[in-house]
């Protein structure tokens, strides 16, 4: 009996299903923003890795020519 009461405090299932629409739109918005942020981070990370690789190659080539 107590479990049912506790669940009633936190769970709300509306009779009017149109109340789900704003929550669904917000969820869609945040998922979309999360995906865009993920792709941006991957792109920046790849760019930084390429720049680091070029710098490493430059340092190793300079080191080889001075030896």
C-alpha positions in Angstrom: 0.0 0.0 0.0 2.8 2.4 0.9 4.6 1.7 -2.4 1.5 2.7 -4.4 1.2 5.9 -2.5 4.9 6.8 -3.1 4.5 6.0 -6.8 1.5 8.3 -7.0 3.5 11.2 -5.6 6.1 11.0 -8.5 4.2 9.5 -11.4 1.6 11.5 -13.3 -0.1 10.1 -16.4 -2.5 12.7 -17.8 -5.8 11.9 -19.3 -5.3 14.5 -22.0 -2.4 13.0 -24.1 -1.7 16.4 -25.7 0.2 17.3 -22.5 2.9 14.9 -23.7 3.6 17.1 -26.8 5.7 19.9 -25.1 7.8 17.3 -23.3 8.3 15.4 -26.5 9.3 18.6 -28.3 11.8 19.6 -25.6 13.2 16.1 -25.7 13.6 16.3 -29.4 15.3 19.7 -29.1 17.8 18.5 -26.5 18.6 15.3 -28.5 19.2 17.3 -31.6 21.4 19.8 -29.7 23.3 16.9 -28.1 23.9 15.4 -31.6 25.1 18.7 -33.0 27.4 19.2 -30.1 28.8 15.7 -30.4 29.5 16.2 -34.1 31.2 19.6 -33.4 33.4 18.1 -30.7 34.4 15.2 -33.0 35.3 17.7 -35.8 37.4 19.9 -33.5 39.1 16.9 -32.1 40.0 15.6 -35.5 41.3 19.0 -36.6 43.5 19.2 -33.4 44.8 15.7 -34.0 45.8 16.6 -37.6 47.5 19.7 -36.4 49.4 17.7 -33.7 50.4 15.1 -36.3 51.8 17.8 -38.6 53.7 19.4 -35.7 55.1 16.0 -34.7 56.3 15.3 -38.2 57.9 18.7 -38.4 59.7 18.2 -35.1 60.9 14.7 -36.1 62.1 15.9 -39.5 63.9 18.8 -38.0 65.5 16.5 -35.5 66.6 14.0 -38.2 68.2 16.8 -40.3 70.2 18.1 -37.4 71.6 14.7 -36.4 
